[in-house]
Amino acid sequence: VNGPGSVLAANGDVSASVTTRDTAGNVTTANTSHTYGVDTVAPTASISIDNVTSYIVLPASDSGQSITVTGLVD
């Protein structure tokens, strides 16, 4: 069964009912329900980039060169 996530987020439980009949005509029904929670709050992320050089400015001689940039994503 497919449904929009907004419906799941707006509710806290789901119920299902199944009725079946065999070839002899016997009928049975089964029911169940299940509670759940949906986390709709994204975690806060941060990014920090290390200084590329100790003097913060790249010299013109480094222009056009590959420069390694490092940092941390948390």
CORDA-V477594 format. One record per run of one state. SS is the DSSP state (@ for helix, = for strand, . for the rest). FROM is the first residue (numbers start at 1). LEN is the number of residues. If there is no record, write none. Layout:
ss/from/len
SS/FROM/LEN
SS/FROM/LEN
This chain:
ss/from/len
./1/4
@/5/6
./11/2
=/13/9
./22/5
=/27/9
./36/11
=/47/3
./50/10
@/60/3
./63/8
=/71/3
./74/1
